[in-house]
């Protein structure tokens, strides 16, 4: 992929549930002030400052509604409710993302631990972490913050 001098013009592949295919879309880059204006305080803290919500307090940890969980910052499709499960951790958990293209992971060494942080591939919002103690078929547990997500009901 070619990176232009302006990162906002860089096109990346993102899967769209609406069209059912991977589309080339622009990366989303905003200043901190722009993010603060468009997000709640909690969503800004979690998604833009790598915070976390307290266990069992997020609006989606015990949600059983059918739909697509999108990034609260940019609207990218991230998780399908069909892959959501009760992990008992107090955060919404999924066994796989909508598409590998829509999320990215990197090592997080904060708090003296090594974890895999999960980010929105389009805007780099902090979503949560992925662990290898989830159910079949993937064995993964994408432990996400409700404050980084919005549910679009089917």
Buried (B, 14 or more C-beta within 10 A) or exposed (E): EEEEEEEEEBEBBBBBBEEEEBEEBBBBBBEEEEBEEEBEEBBBBBBBEEBBBEEEEBEBBEBEEEBBBBBBBBBBBBBBBEBBEEBEBBBBBBBBBBBEBBBBBEEBEEEEEEBBBBBBBBBBBBBBBBBEEBEEEBEBBBBBBBBBBBBEEE
